[in-house]
Amino acid sequence: MKLSFFLISFCLIFLISCDLIPSRYPGKRQGDPAAPIMIEMHGDLLCPACAEAWPTMKEVLVHYGDKVVFYFHTFPLPYHTASFHVSQASNVIVKLSNNTLTYFWRYLDDLYIQSLQQQYWNDKIATLTDTEVVDEIAKYISSNYPFSYTDVINGMQDENINMDTRVAWKFACARGIYGTPMFYINGMLCSDIGSGSTLQDWEKLIDGLLA
Ligand SMILES: *[C@@H]1O[C@H](CO)[C@@H](O)[C@H](O)[C@H]1NC(C)=O
């Protein structure tokens, strides 16, 4: 009797303890949270299909303007071995931008549109050590953004930034995300939308919701 009471209490405590509640809704936001349509993209920064999807995603955001709030969630896939570092770097950029996102979006464009992601693909980094990969990332950012190499390297080792990077990953896992890109509209998974989707495909889903 006593033992079962103890076990039940223990399980309840385990169930209600939730030490990873993020302090804000996760993701990098563009737009007004009160907008009627919320679009979320889970993207691996080294994923070619995400790079393919990104120009259309941007087109959709311009097309719908203030009717849409957008959240981007980094989801580093384990088989892209440098991806966690690059996700961490994207959060370092946010931190060094004093939590503004202009340079974050520019980094996403560099990775997805300017093909920067290819520099960190598995075959490109095969002969590099982990430290050398981080060094490459920091060199790129400090040469192309107004942040010093030292600040970037320190950020790559910052435990709070590391936790932000993990939270984005855990948030996606908690939702059942297993690949990228994956999209949500108003909290529902949209498996119809993928890397090859066009603005017209998005319109088919969204216009009806706004009618
Ligand atoms: C962030 O804040 C620091 C300290 O106020 C300032 O030196 C730096 O220029 C700011 N950086 C950006 C990108 O706004």
The ligand as an SDF file (V2000), in Angstrom:
LIG
                    3D

 14 14  0  0  0  0  0  0  0  0999 V2000
   24.3360   45.4610  -29.3890 C   0  0  0  0  0  0  0  0  0  0  0  0
   24.5700   46.2000  -28.2110 O   0  0  0  0  0  0  0  0  0  0  0  0
   25.9300   46.5430  -27.9940 C   0  0  0  0  0  0  0  0  0  0  0  0
   26.0430   47.1660  -26.6240 C   0  0  0  0  0  0  0  0  0  0  0  0
   25.0990   48.1920  -26.4530 O   0  0  0  0  0  0  0  0  0  0  0  0
   26.3850   47.4670  -29.1220 C   0  0  0  0  0  0  0  0  0  0  0  0
   27.7550   47.7820  -28.9550 O   0  0  0  0  0  0  0  0  0  0  0  0
   26.2090   46.7380  -30.4500 C   0  0  0  0  0  0  0  0  0  0  0  0
   26.5320   47.6060  -31.5270 O   0  0  0  0  0  0  0  0  0  0  0  0
   24.7820   46.2490  -30.6210 C   0  0  0  0  0  0  0  0  0  0  0  0
   24.7430   45.4340  -31.8170 N   0  0  0  0  0  0  0  0  0  0  0  0
   23.7650   45.4700  -32.7180 C   0  0  0  0  0  0  0  0  0  0  0  0
   23.9390   44.6120  -33.9260 C   0  0  0  0  0  0  0  0  0  0  0  0
   22.7640   46.1600  -32.5920 O   0  0  0  0  0  0  0  0  0  0  0  0
  1  2  1  0
  1 10  1  0
  2  3  1  0
  3  4  1  0
  3  6  1  0
  4  5  1  0
  6  7  1  0
  6  8  1  0
  8  9  1  0
  8 10  1  0
 10 11  1  0
 11 12  1  0
 12 13  1  0
 12 14  2  0
M  END
$$$$
